[in-house]
């Protein structure tokens, strides 16, 4: 599989059409505000150090705890509640506020392979390497010039719980590969965000869920949101 086949879609931001999509997501103001804060800090941890020096004139120990958080965000909830559109579009607001280029890469489910021994593990590992190669060298301690957002829709298809008895060993190996990819990016501290979107987060592997720096739950709109 060539590198372009790892992704169903590649979105370069900022983009005026994507900006409109983000703005048109009404009723999600609280989610959007917190998501942008989390996204900005995970992509550019230097912002937190700047705040610490400005407000406390020192580097607070809690910053190290924050830096150890995986760059993983989880979206869960019903179909039609805005998860996919938000995952595709929130990077535009970050690109504009931070004045950087953001690329959204939507992982193809082709990375699940066809069941051949070792294929799923290899494809997921290669996809993560491709994302890392696109962002280039790390920018730890300074503002990144470019950032990547890897969107994995229907994430339960790649990260189903390994506790399921009838789970094929290739699927278990694929979950292991996904976890290794997340842990690798956590260690490298590159300006890369991973967004997992699912309608069935209860079916996902607990080890993946534990790694989420933030979990946003999407529900059907209430009366105030509908108005």
Secondary structure, DSSP 8 states (H G I E B T S, - for coil): --GGGGEEEEEEES-HHHHHHHHT-TT-HHHHHHHHHHHHHHH-THHHHHHHHHHHSS--THHHHHHTS-SEEEEEE-TTSSHHHHHHHHHHHHHHHHT-EEEEEEE-GGGG-SS-TTHHHHHHHHHHHHHHHHH-S--TTS--SEEEEEEESSGGGTSB-TT-TT--HHHHHHHHHHHHHHHHHHHHT-SEEEEEEES-GGGB-HHHHHT-SEEEEE----HHHH-
